[in-house]
Amino acid sequence: SSTMSFSEAEVQSARGAWEKIYVDAEDNGTAVLVRMFTEHPDTKSYFTHFKGMDSAEEMKQSDQVRGHGKKVFTAINDMVQHLDNSEAFLGIVNPLGKKHATQLKVDPKNFRIICDIILQLMEEKFGGDCKASFEKVTNEICTHLNNTYKEAGW
């Protein structure tokens, strides 16, 4: 369905959890991507300029990896600000999904991978409660991105 069902309490705790990791958006966004590229090397194939990078250290230093990590976190941050407004939330998710489906041709399973790594990082840094508060958000993001892919004929 296109409507989201977050209670006010869920919205508040999700935002609180997200703020902790978003404070260091570039570093944490980079850490998420580096982990994804390291644990799922096939994901590097979408980024022509990351292909030659094999060491995590090299990726961490890359302006392109850092820039994209920050971009991912900024997009999620925009979504988190609109958890209580389905229309605004979908106004961010839909164009993003469409672009990744039609122009970038990124396999949608990669969104789940990124979301799972964000949850892992939250748990490692801030504990299980933090992760639990954000889990529903990542499910919502992935569900809506997947819907956009279906509409785009993926």
VENRA-V573545 format. One record per pair of residues at least 12 apart in sequence whose ideal C-beta (glycine too) atoms are under 10 Angstrom apart, sorted by the first residue. I is the first residue (numbers start at 0). J is the second residue. If there is no record, write none. Layout:
BEGIN
I,J  I,J
END
This chain:
BEGIN
0,85  0,142  0,143  0,146  1,85  1,86  1,88  1,89  1,93  1,143  1,146  2,85  2,86  2,88  2,89  3,81  3,82  3,83  3,84  3,85  3,88  3,89  3,135  3,136  3,139  3,142  3,143  4,85  4,135  4,139  5,82  5,83  5,85  5,88  5,135  5,136  5,139  6,83  7,82  7,83  8,132  9,82  9,83  9,132  9,135  9,136  10,79  10,80  10,81  10,82  10,83  10,135  10,136  11,82  11,83  11,132  12,128  12,129  12,131  12,132  12,133  12,135  13,79  13,82  13,129  13,131  13,132  13,133  13,134  13,135  13,136  13,137  13,139  14,76  14,79  14,80  14,82  14,83  14,132  14,133  14,136  15,125  15,128  15,129  15,132  15,133  16,79  16,118  16,121  16,125  16,126  16,128  16,129  16,130  16,131  16,132  16,133  16,134  16,136  17,72  17,75  17,76  17,78  17,79  17,80  17,82  17,117  17,121  17,129  17,132  17,133  17,136  18,76  18,79  19,121  19,124  19,125  19,126  19,129  19,132  19,133  20,72  20,75  20,76  20,117  20,120  20,121  20,124  20,125  20,129  20,133  21,72  21,73  21,75  21,76  21,79  23,72  23,124  24,68  24,69  24,70  24,71  24,72  24,73  24,75  24,76  25,65  25,66  25,68  25,69  25,70  25,72  25,73  26,59  26,65  26,68  26,69  26,72  27,68  27,69  27,71  27,72  27,117  27,120  27,121  27,124  28,64  28,65  28,66  28,67  28,68  28,69  28,70  28,71  28,72  28,73  28,74  28,75  28,113  28,117  28,120  29,58  29,59  29,60  29,61  29,64  29,65  29,66  29,67  29,68  29,69  29,71  29,72  30,55  30,59  30,68  30,116  30,117  30,120  30,123  30,124  31,68  31,71  31,72  31,112  31,113  31,114  31,115  31,116  31,117  31,119  31,120  32,46  32,49  32,58  32,59  32,61  32,63  32,64  32,65  32,67  32,68  32,69  32,70  32,71  32,72  32,113  32,116  33,49  33,52  33,54  33,55  33,56  33,57  33,58  33,59  33,61  33,64  33,65  33,68  33,116  34,55  34,58  34,112  34,113  34,115  34,116  34,117  34,119  34,120  35,58  35,68  35,71  35,109  35,112  35,113  35,115  35,116  35,117  36,49  36,50  36,52  36,53  36,55  36,58  36,64  37,53  37,54  37,55  37,58  38,112  38,116  39,108  39,109  39,112  39,113  39,116  40,53  41,106  41,109  42,105  42,106  42,108  42,109  42,112  42,113  43,58  44,105  44,106  45,99  45,103  45,104  45,105  45,106  45,109  46,61  46,63  46,64  46,67  46,103  46,105  47,63  48,61  48,62  48,63  48,64  48,67  49,61  49,63  49,64  49,67  52,64  71,95  71,113  71,117  72,117  74,91  74,92  74,95  74,140  75,91  75,95  75,113  75,114  75,117  75,133  75,136  75,137  75,140  76,91  77,90  77,91  77,92  77,95  78,90  78,91  78,92  78,95  78,136  78,139  78,140  78,143  79,91  79,133  79,136  79,140  82,135  82,136  82,139  85,139  85,143  88,139  88,140  88,143  89,143  89,146  89,147  91,140  91,143  92,139  92,140  92,141  92,142  92,143  92,144  92,146  92,147  93,143  93,144  93,146  93,147  93,150  93,151  94,147  95,110  95,140  95,143  95,144  95,147  96,110  96,140  96,143  96,144  96,145  96,146  96,147  96,148  96,149  96,150  96,151  96,153  97,144  97,147  97,148  97,150  97,151  98,147  98,151  99,144  99,147  99,148  99,151  99,153  100,144  100,145  100,147  100,148  100,149  100,150  100,151  100,152  100,153  101,147  101,148  101,151  101,152  101,153  104,153  105,144  105,148  105,153  106,148  106,153  107,141  107,144  107,145  107,146  107,147  107,148  107,149  107,153  108,141  108,145  109,144  110,137  110,140  110,141  110,142  110,143  110,144  110,145  110,148  111,137  111,138  111,140  111,141  111,144  111,145  112,141  113,137  113,140  113,141  114,133  114,134  114,136  114,137  114,138  114,139  114,140  114,141  114,144  115,134  115,137  115,141  117,130  117,133  117,136  117,137  117,140  118,130  118,131  118,133  118,134  118,136  118,137  121,133  121,134  121,137
END
